[in-house]
């Protein structure tokens, strides 16, 4: 529990510093803002139409996905991690602009060694901050997209990831 609390505190400090736009208050670490279009059918989506059975099943699937992702991150398996990312998300975190923005954060900037690519981002940002995530709640954005949240000991709800189900598997899209 102490390790989780320390990780969350480090993430909060990391996400609150820098020169770029402030991340939303429900974000654990800086996540690139990606606008993924929603098709017309999903634009009219009402989360109230999701049954408790579907929510419970989806919650279970998302928790399993995050547990698998945690193991990949703890093992430092970059290639497996990339396979769990949506294509547009990977493009954003690979962009020189995003890497420069994150390199300007105090923890990275203090090393005087800017991020060189998405593999470096994985090793220096993701591995230290995301190896022990826990999903306590989900929120449906569409039938195939959810936001995954953790609840801190003091009751604060923090967004971990936005996920989309693609070809019967979950992908991180933000």
Secondary structure, 3 states (H helix, E strand, C coil): CHHHHHHHHHHHHHHHCCCCCCCCCCECCCCCCCCCCCCHHHHCCCHHHCCHHHHHHHHHHHHHHHHHHHHHHHHCCHHHHHCCECHHHHHHHHCHHHHHHHHCCHHHHCCCCCCCCHHHHHHHHHHHHHCCCCCCEEEECCCCEEEEEEECCCCCEEEEEEEEEECCEEEECC
